[in-house]
Amino acid sequence: VLGTNNITELVKDGDILAVSGITGEVVINPTEEQIAEFKAAGEAYAKQKAEWAQLKDAPTVTADGKHFELAANIGTPKDVEGVNDNGAEAVGLYRTEFLYMDSQDFPTEEDQYEAYKAVLEGMNGKPVVVRTMDIGGDKELPYFDLPKEMNPFLGYRALRISISETG
């Protein structure tokens, strides 16, 4: 749970916390009634997850028989396990910028090769859509000095960077 503001100022040693990972709600020293509500919400969520799990390998077909590809978005090769475990048929968007954002310097060609290889091999021949590093705009790198622009979302970023840097 994130964004709990001043929770560390409010909680004291010995306090009991009730935390909902679903809603983000945090209650300090909850009443018995609140504890029961949190437990009931957790049980309801577990039941819902079990129902969803039964559908994970079901065909993604409309009532009139039209198939739709169920694809997942990923940011790292580690995400592929979740894609496969949850019945997705493809990676709809592999956000390669995280390879850059999770590093203190430009990833090497070998780093990139290994990351892409891990995703493609992990998907076992299923489709993977790769997005060229979407750096710029709201995603800046401390080690890459991009020009300041009036509208960086439409400017020098992503594919434009790739094309200009590779000739």
C-alpha distance (Angstrom), angle and dihedral (degrees) to the residues before:
residue distance angle dihedral
V1 . . .
L2 3.80 . .
G3 3.79 133.9 .
T4 3.77 98.3 41.7
N5 3.80 88.8 147.6
N6 3.81 110.1 -160.0
I7 3.81 97.4 3.2
T8 3.81 92.6 126.9
E9 3.80 89.5 58.9
L10 3.80 92.2 50.2
V11 3.81 101.4 44.7
K12 3.79 119.0 80.1
D13 3.80 132.0 -169.4
G14 3.78 109.1 -76.3
D15 3.81 95.7 24.2
I16 3.78 117.4 134.8
L17 3.80 118.0 -134.4
A18 3.77 129.2 -156.5
V19 3.80 108.6 -159.3
S20 3.79 127.7 -174.5
G21 3.78 112.7 -156.0
I22 3.80 87.4 -169.9
T23 3.81 100.8 55.4
G24 3.80 100.1 17.5
E25 3.79 90.9 -124.0
V26 3.81 117.1 151.3
V27 3.81 122.3 -168.4
I28 3.79 120.9 -170.5
N29 3.81 114.0 -143.4
P30 3.80 94.8 -7.0
T31 3.78 121.9 -153.7
E32 3.80 120.0 -113.5
E33 3.80 87.4 -102.9
Q34 3.82 91.6 53.6
I35 3.81 91.1 47.5
A36 3.80 89.3 52.1
E37 3.83 90.0 49.9
F38 3.81 91.8 50.8
K39 3.81 91.2 48.2
A40 3.81 91.6 48.4
A41 3.81 91.1 49.6
G42 3.81 90.3 50.0
E43 3.79 91.8 49.6
A44 3.82 91.6 48.2
Y45 3.80 90.1 50.8
A46 3.81 91.7 49.0
K47 3.81 89.6 50.9
Q48 3.82 90.9 49.7
K49 3.81 91.1 49.3
A50 3.81 90.1 51.6
E51 3.81 89.9 52.3
W52 3.81 91.1 48.8
A53 3.82 90.6 48.8
Q54 3.80 89.4 60.0
L55 3.81 89.1 58.1
K56 3.80 98.5 47.3
D57 3.80 95.2 96.9
A58 3.80 96.1 35.2
P59 3.80 115.5 117.5
T60 3.79 114.7 -97.7
V61 3.77 95.7 -126.3
T62 3.78 130.5 141.5
A63 3.80 122.2 -128.5
D64 3.82 89.1 -97.1
G65 3.82 92.4 53.5
K66 3.81 101.2 -101.0
H67 3.82 112.6 145.5
F68 3.80 120.5 -139.0
E69 3.78 122.2 -167.5
L70 3.78 112.0 -120.0
A71 3.80 105.8 -145.6
A72 3.80 132.9 175.2
N73 3.78 131.1 -146.1
I74 3.80 117.6 -128.9
G75 3.78 137.5 -174.1
T76 3.81 102.5 -170.1
P77 3.80 138.7 22.1
K78 3.82 88.0 -106.4
D79 3.81 88.4 68.3
V80 3.82 91.9 66.0
E81 3.80 91.7 79.7
G82 3.80 90.0 60.1
V83 3.80 90.8 47.2
N84 3.79 91.4 55.2
D85 3.80 95.5 38.7
N86 3.80 91.9 54.2
G87 3.79 99.9 48.9
A88 3.80 101.7 -105.7
E89 3.78 115.3 160.1
A90 3.79 96.4 -151.2
V91 3.77 147.5 -4.9
G92 3.77 103.7 -98.2
L93 3.80 93.4 -171.4
Y94 3.79 129.9 10.7
R95 3.80 104.2 -165.3
T96 3.79 100.5 -148.8
E97 3.81 93.1 -179.3
F98 3.80 89.2 82.9
L99 3.80 88.1 69.1
Y100 3.81 85.5 63.3
M101 3.79 97.9 36.8
D102 3.81 93.3 52.2
S103 3.80 91.7 54.3
Q104 3.80 136.1 76.1
D105 3.81 91.2 -139.8
F106 3.78 139.4 17.2
P107 3.80 110.1 -60.9
T108 3.78 112.5 -113.4
E109 3.77 122.0 -113.8
E110 3.81 87.4 -106.8
D111 3.84 91.3 52.5
Q112 3.79 90.0 52.0
Y113 3.80 93.3 45.1
E114 3.81 91.9 51.5
A115 3.81 92.6 47.8
Y116 3.81 93.9 49.1
K117 3.80 91.3 43.3
A118 3.82 91.6 51.8
V119 3.80 91.4 51.9
L120 3.80 94.9 46.4
E121 3.79 94.1 45.3
G122 3.79 91.6 44.3
M123 3.80 90.7 54.4
N124 3.82 91.0 55.9
G125 3.78 96.6 -140.9
K126 3.80 96.1 -40.1
P127 3.83 115.0 134.2
V128 3.80 119.4 -83.5
V129 3.81 123.0 -170.4
V130 3.81 110.3 -155.9
R131 3.79 120.5 -157.6
T132 3.78 116.0 -152.7
M133 3.79 109.5 -117.0
D134 3.79 104.6 -67.1
I135 3.79 95.9 -148.1
G136 3.78 120.6 155.1
G137 3.78 132.4 50.5
D138 3.79 104.6 49.0
K139 3.82 94.5 -1.3
E140 3.77 111.6 70.6
L141 3.78 127.6 171.2
P142 3.81 120.0 -144.9
Y143 3.81 89.9 -142.1
F144 3.82 97.5 48.1
D145 3.79 116.1 71.2
L146 3.79 105.0 -151.5
P147 3.79 120.4 -173.8
K148 3.80 116.7 -101.1
E149 3.80 110.2 -111.2
M150 3.79 136.5 -175.7
N151 3.81 90.5 -123.6
P152 3.81 109.4 16.6
F153 3.80 91.5 177.1
L154 3.80 89.3 70.0
G155 3.78 97.2 32.4
Y156 3.77 139.4 70.2
R157 3.80 105.1 -18.0
A158 3.79 145.1 106.6
L159 3.80 112.6 -2.5
R160 3.81 92.7 11.1
I161 3.81 88.9 59.3
S162 3.80 91.9 46.9
I163 3.80 93.1 50.4
S164 3.80 95.2 46.5
E165 3.81 94.4 44.7
T166 3.81 95.5 48.9
G167 3.78 97.3 43.3
